[in-house]
Amino acid sequence: DGYTIGVASVSTHVVNPSCNPNLKYDPVKSFTPIDMVADMPNILVGRPGLAADFNAFRDAARKRGDAGNYGTPGNCSLGHVVLEHINQELGGHLVHVPYRGSAPAATDLVAGTLDYMSDSVALLKPYIDAGRMKPLAVAWPTRLPGLKDVPTYAELGLPALNITIWYGIVGPAGMPRAILDKYEAGVAQSMADPALQPRFEKMGMVAVQNSSPGRFGTFLGERYRSEAEFIRGRKMSGN
């Protein structure tokens, strides 16, 4: 009836459909975009002592065949996609080590078993602050307030790696315009609530203002097409 909605994310609408062509939904055609509501930066980290910064990491990896390994929350997770982008840039020398979740990967990086990983700033910042991980690059339009020495991927000449952790609201395909308008107005009212921003910040997220069904739909389509081409070209799989 148009009144059942869901949460879309970079995982459900970009990464998973690109990795698994047998999913029973199309990330673009099966849904009506309503609005993007939240975004979160991604950060690349390494074991302290491996590389002083991203350029040193890139230069060392290009000079030797063994660039090290990287951990991810699993095959074809967002962390896997980001590191495979980097791996392609470096010539394919990094070795992928999949885990079942981000926490065990972070634990092994701190323990010295892993060399690199990419995940949300919210998860990795405590390790960075404690000096147990070295931040190398951040996926965000600008440098982060608490990590002003860490460059963005765009600054490093790799704008395609600006893959953030976003969330939005979608309905079923063919949602009647009258119902879509109600949702759009309701989301706009909620996002304008001054009590919402601090709650998002506590989770490491940024509330997205002034989204719209049209803008969100264009964003979904562009991100899916771009990453699907890359993931399939790299023969990545969620299995």
DOPAPA-389576 format. One record per residue (C-alpha): residue in one letter; x, y, z. Coordinates in nm, 4 decimals. Layout:
// residues N
+------+----------+----------+----------+
: rest :        u :        v :        w :
+------+----------+----------+----------+
:    A :        X :        Y :        Z :
...
+------+----------+----------+----------+
***
This chain:
// residues 239
+------+----------+----------+----------+
: rest :        u :        v :        w :
+------+----------+----------+----------+
:    D :   0.0000 :   0.0000 :   0.0000 :
:    G :   0.3024 :   0.2285 :  -0.0087 :
:    Y :   0.3221 :   0.2638 :   0.3680 :
:    T :   0.5913 :   0.0017 :   0.4236 :
:    I :   0.9361 :   0.1589 :   0.4061 :
:    G :   1.2921 :   0.0493 :   0.4691 :
:    V :   1.6414 :   0.1748 :   0.5370 :
:    A :   1.8817 :   0.1785 :   0.2424 :
:    S :   2.2576 :   0.1842 :   0.2942 :
:    V :   2.5766 :   0.1620 :   0.0929 :
:    S :   2.5736 :  -0.2103 :   0.1775 :
:    T :   2.2152 :  -0.2909 :   0.0738 :
:    H :   2.2023 :  -0.0707 :  -0.2357 :
:    V :   2.5580 :  -0.0615 :  -0.3714 :
:    V :   2.7944 :  -0.3272 :  -0.2379 :
:    N :   2.5695 :  -0.6322 :  -0.1892 :
:    P :   2.3891 :  -0.6089 :  -0.5266 :
:    S :   2.7220 :  -0.5580 :  -0.7043 :
:    C :   2.8730 :  -0.8642 :  -0.5350 :
:    N :   2.5721 :  -1.0923 :  -0.5615 :
:    P :   2.3832 :  -1.0841 :  -0.8940 :
:    N :   2.1397 :  -1.3441 :  -0.7573 :
:    L :   1.9759 :  -1.1114 :  -0.5053 :
:    K :   1.6004 :  -1.1021 :  -0.5497 :
:    Y :   1.5836 :  -0.7244 :  -0.5809 :
:    D :   1.7235 :  -0.4560 :  -0.8055 :
:    P :   1.8772 :  -0.1748 :  -0.5968 :
:    V :   1.7388 :   0.0904 :  -0.8308 :
:    K :   1.4233 :  -0.0488 :  -0.9932 :
:    S :   1.2757 :  -0.2255 :  -0.6890 :
:    F :   1.2502 :   0.0872 :  -0.4708 :
:    T :   1.1224 :   0.4424 :  -0.4584 :
:    P :   1.3910 :   0.6708 :  -0.3120 :
:    I :   1.2569 :   0.8999 :  -0.0405 :
:    D :   1.5550 :   1.0785 :   0.1173 :
:    M :   1.9128 :   1.0314 :   0.2306 :
:    V :   1.9239 :   1.1018 :   0.6039 :
:    A :   2.2739 :   1.0279 :   0.7372 :
:    D :   2.6349 :   0.9976 :   0.6283 :
:    M :   2.9519 :   0.8789 :   0.8025 :
:    P :   3.3207 :   0.9071 :   0.7106 :
:    N :   3.5397 :   0.6059 :   0.6360 :
:    I :   3.9057 :   0.5979 :   0.7384 :
:    L :   4.2066 :   0.3935 :   0.6282 :
:    V :   4.4412 :   0.2936 :   0.9096 :
:    G :   4.7611 :   0.0938 :   0.9425 :
:    R :   4.9775 :  -0.0527 :   1.2141 :
:    P :   5.1968 :   0.2165 :   1.3684 :
:    G :   5.5459 :   0.2094 :   1.2215 :
:    L :   5.4475 :   0.0660 :   0.8832 :
:    A :   5.4088 :   0.3990 :   0.7028 :
:    A :   5.4273 :   0.7595 :   0.8157 :
:    D :   5.1472 :   0.8629 :   0.5792 :
:    F :   4.9499 :   0.7440 :   0.2768 :
:    N :   5.2126 :   0.8499 :   0.0245 :
:    A :   5.4822 :   0.6553 :   0.2085 :
:    F :   5.2511 :   0.3541 :   0.2179 :
:    R :   5.1835 :   0.3842 :  -0.1562 :
:    D :   5.5500 :   0.4332 :  -0.2471 :
:    A :   5.6687 :   0.1370 :  -0.0388 :
:    A :   5.4006 :  -0.0909 :  -0.1811 :
:    R :   5.4931 :  -0.0022 :  -0.5383 :
:    K :   5.8627 :  -0.0747 :  -0.4785 :
:    R :   5.8228 :  -0.4246 :  -0.3413 :
:    G :   5.6037 :  -0.7198 :  -0.4220 :
:    D :   5.4904 :  -0.7768 :  -0.0623 :
:    A :   5.2785 :  -0.4737 :   0.0233 :
:    G :   5.1287 :  -0.6415 :   0.3304 :
:    N :   4.7764 :  -0.7540 :   0.4137 :
:    Y :   4.4475 :  -0.5926 :   0.5052 :
:    G :   4.1516 :  -0.7076 :   0.7114 :
:    T :   3.7833 :  -0.6528 :   0.6383 :
:    P :   3.4478 :  -0.7362 :   0.8025 :
:    G :   3.4034 :  -1.0009 :   0.5313 :
:    N :   3.4148 :  -1.0730 :   0.1601 :
:    C :   3.2549 :  -0.7943 :  -0.0433 :
:    S :   3.2010 :  -0.5719 :   0.2587 :
:    L :   3.2476 :  -0.1966 :   0.2188 :
:    G :   3.5945 :  -0.2247 :   0.3733 :
:    H :   3.6823 :  -0.4878 :   0.1129 :
:    V :   3.5653 :  -0.2627 :  -0.1717 :
:    V :   3.7650 :   0.0374 :  -0.0455 :
:    L :   4.0841 :  -0.1638 :   0.0026 :
:    E :   4.0456 :  -0.3277 :  -0.3376 :
:    H :   4.0307 :   0.0186 :  -0.4922 :
:    I :   4.3592 :   0.0925 :  -0.3153 :
:    N :   4.4962 :  -0.2491 :  -0.4107 :
:    Q :   4.4311 :  -0.1740 :  -0.7771 :
:    E :   4.6095 :   0.1590 :  -0.7399 :
:    L :   4.9098 :  -0.0198 :  -0.5860 :
:    G :   4.9268 :  -0.2951 :  -0.8444 :
:    G :   4.7424 :  -0.5719 :  -0.6612 :
:    H :   5.0029 :  -0.6668 :  -0.4000 :
:    L :   4.7899 :  -0.6392 :  -0.0832 :
:    V :   4.6550 :  -0.9683 :   0.0547 :
:    H :   4.2907 :  -0.9725 :   0.1678 :
:    V :   4.2089 :  -1.1324 :   0.5055 :
:    P :   3.8290 :  -1.1509 :   0.5586 :
:    Y :   3.6830 :  -1.1600 :   0.9114 :
:    R :   3.3333 :  -1.1993 :   1.0493 :
:    G :   3.2812 :  -0.8393 :   1.1498 :
:    S :   3.4868 :  -0.5251 :   1.2042 :
:    A :   3.5714 :  -0.5772 :   1.5714 :
:    P :   3.7862 :  -0.8914 :   1.5293 :
:    A :   3.9721 :  -0.7296 :   1.2386 :
:    A :   4.0475 :  -0.4239 :   1.4524 :
:    T :   4.1647 :  -0.6486 :   1.7367 :
:    D :   4.4072 :  -0.8331 :   1.5085 :
:    L :   4.5418 :  -0.5106 :   1.3598 :
:    V :   4.6209 :  -0.3836 :   1.7102 :
:    A :   4.7779 :  -0.7225 :   1.7922 :
:    G :   5.0051 :  -0.6988 :   1.4865 :
:    T :   4.8456 :  -0.9762 :   1.2799 :
:    L :   4.7081 :  -0.7316 :   1.0226 :
:    D :   4.8691 :  -0.4370 :   0.8489 :
:    Y :   4.5746 :  -0.2247 :   0.7289 :
:    M :   4.1977 :  -0.1891 :   0.7382 :
:    S :   3.9288 :   0.0625 :   0.6448 :
:    D :   3.6173 :   0.1231 :   0.8516 :
:    S :   3.4082 :   0.3963 :   1.0126 :
:    V :   3.5776 :   0.6732 :   1.2070 :
:    A :   3.3317 :   0.6048 :   1.4885 :
:    L :   3.4751 :   0.2534 :   1.5300 :
:    L :   3.8458 :   0.3267 :   1.4774 :
:    K :   3.8938 :   0.6718 :   1.6367 :
:    P :   3.9469 :   0.5349 :   1.9916 :
:    Y :   4.2321 :   0.3159 :   1.8621 :
:    I :   4.3773 :   0.6130 :   1.6739 :
:    D :   4.3573 :   0.8374 :   1.9809 :
:    A :   4.5345 :   0.5698 :   2.1853 :
:    G :   4.8171 :   0.5506 :   1.9303 :
:    R :   4.7359 :   0.1903 :   1.8421 :
:    M :   4.6439 :   0.2648 :   1.4787 :
:    K :   4.7939 :   0.5110 :   1.2327 :
:    P :   4.5368 :   0.7070 :   1.0263 :
:    L :   4.6377 :   0.7378 :   0.6600 :
:    A :   4.3411 :   0.8741 :   0.4627 :
:    V :   3.9770 :   0.9637 :   0.5132 :
:    A :   3.6768 :   0.9347 :   0.2827 :
:    W :   3.5007 :   1.2658 :   0.3375 :
:    P :   3.4623 :   1.5952 :   0.1469 :
:    T :   3.6900 :   1.7783 :   0.3941 :
:    R :   3.9411 :   1.6938 :   0.6657 :
:    L :   3.7807 :   1.5890 :   0.9915 :
:    P :   3.7897 :   1.8269 :   1.2921 :
:    G :   3.9499 :   1.5701 :   1.5222 :
:    L :   4.1938 :   1.4429 :   1.2562 :
:    K :   4.3131 :   1.7560 :   1.0793 :
:    D :   4.6474 :   1.5995 :   0.9815 :
:    V :   4.4782 :   1.3173 :   0.7885 :
:    P :   4.4227 :   1.3994 :   0.4179 :
:    T :   4.1106 :   1.3159 :   0.2233 :
:    Y :   4.1284 :   1.0769 :  -0.0713 :
:    A :   4.0515 :   1.3681 :  -0.3021 :
:    E :   4.3581 :   1.5510 :  -0.1719 :
:    L :   4.5630 :   1.2386 :  -0.2464 :
:    G :   4.4403 :   1.2331 :  -0.6061 :
:    L :   4.2003 :   0.9417 :  -0.5477 :
:    P :   3.8507 :   1.0979 :  -0.5489 :
:    A :   3.6908 :   0.7640 :  -0.6467 :
:    L :   3.7735 :   0.6378 :  -0.2974 :
:    N :   3.5441 :   0.8925 :  -0.1349 :
:    I :   3.3052 :   0.6076 :  -0.0459 :
:    T :   3.1225 :   0.7033 :   0.2718 :
:    I :   2.8833 :   0.5074 :   0.4938 :
:    W :   2.5444 :   0.6561 :   0.4132 :
:    Y :   2.1852 :   0.5742 :   0.5063 :
:    G :   1.8559 :   0.6687 :   0.3467 :
:    I :   1.4874 :   0.5823 :   0.3406 :
:    V :   1.3182 :   0.3990 :   0.0543 :
:    G :   0.9732 :   0.2683 :  -0.0241 :
:    P :   0.8482 :   0.0076 :  -0.2719 :
:    A :   0.8716 :   0.0696 :  -0.6444 :
:    G :   0.5842 :   0.2688 :  -0.7850 :
:    M :   0.4958 :   0.4449 :  -0.4592 :
:    P :   0.2054 :   0.6844 :  -0.5250 :
:    R :   0.3184 :   1.0468 :  -0.5472 :
:    A :   0.0782 :   1.1559 :  -0.2721 :
:    I :   0.2313 :   0.9082 :  -0.0272 :
:    L :   0.5862 :   0.9979 :  -0.1341 :
:    D :   0.5086 :   1.3654 :  -0.0722 :
:    K :   0.3885 :   1.2821 :   0.2813 :
:    Y :   0.7101 :   1.0976 :   0.3571 :
:    E :   0.9273 :   1.3694 :   0.2081 :
:    A :   0.7559 :   1.6332 :   0.4225 :
:    G :   0.7831 :   1.4143 :   0.7321 :
:    V :   1.1526 :   1.3462 :   0.6825 :
:    A :   1.2232 :   1.7163 :   0.6258 :
:    Q :   1.0413 :   1.8000 :   0.9499 :
:    S :   1.2370 :   1.5378 :   1.1416 :
:    M :   1.5727 :   1.6431 :   1.0001 :
:    A :   1.5027 :   2.0035 :   1.1051 :
:    D :   1.4560 :   1.8956 :   1.4682 :
:    P :   1.7507 :   2.0460 :   1.6644 :
:    A :   1.7467 :   1.7436 :   1.8977 :
:    L :   1.8351 :   1.5081 :   1.6116 :
:    Q :   2.1820 :   1.6378 :   1.5206 :
:    P :   2.3443 :   1.5620 :   1.8603 :
:    R :   2.2041 :   1.2083 :   1.8490 :
:    F :   2.3550 :   1.1534 :   1.5060 :
:    E :   2.6880 :   1.2983 :   1.6201 :
:    K :   2.6961 :   1.0587 :   1.9146 :
:    M :   2.6886 :   0.7722 :   1.6619 :
:    G :   2.9570 :   0.9342 :   1.4464 :
:    M :   2.7075 :   1.0355 :   1.1781 :
:    V :   2.6209 :   1.3608 :   1.0067 :
:    A :   2.2557 :   1.4392 :   0.9433 :
:    V :   2.1962 :   1.5060 :   0.5724 :
:    Q :   1.9933 :   1.8200 :   0.5163 :
:    N :   1.7971 :   1.9241 :   0.2079 :
:    S :   1.7849 :   1.5842 :   0.0419 :
:    S :   1.5002 :   1.4959 :  -0.1946 :
:    P :   1.3648 :   1.1878 :  -0.3743 :
:    G :   1.5157 :   1.3082 :  -0.7026 :
:    R :   1.8622 :   1.3810 :  -0.5636 :
:    F :   1.8690 :   1.0591 :  -0.3629 :
:    G :   1.7560 :   0.8558 :  -0.6641 :
:    T :   2.0285 :   1.0047 :  -0.8841 :
:    F :   2.2883 :   0.9375 :  -0.6138 :
:    L :   2.1766 :   0.5740 :  -0.5730 :
:    G :   2.1912 :   0.5066 :  -0.9450 :
:    E :   2.5323 :   0.6666 :  -0.9947 :
:    R :   2.6939 :   0.4943 :  -0.6954 :
:    Y :   2.5542 :   0.1540 :  -0.7868 :
:    R :   2.6626 :   0.1702 :  -1.1517 :
:    S :   3.0113 :   0.2907 :  -1.0575 :
:    E :   3.0800 :   0.0286 :  -0.7906 :
:    A :   2.9103 :  -0.2575 :  -0.9781 :
:    E :   3.1469 :  -0.2044 :  -1.2682 :
:    F :   3.4499 :  -0.2000 :  -1.0375 :
:    I :   3.3450 :  -0.4985 :  -0.8225 :
:    R :   3.2629 :  -0.7190 :  -1.1191 :
:    G :   3.5799 :  -0.6119 :  -1.2970 :
:    R :   3.7809 :  -0.7210 :  -0.9908 :
:    K :   3.5783 :  -1.0468 :  -0.9743 :
:    M :   3.4912 :  -0.9832 :  -0.6099 :
:    S :   3.2310 :  -1.2072 :  -0.4517 :
:    G :   3.0359 :  -1.2223 :  -0.1281 :
:    N :   3.0876 :  -1.5999 :  -0.1077 :
+------+----------+----------+----------+
***
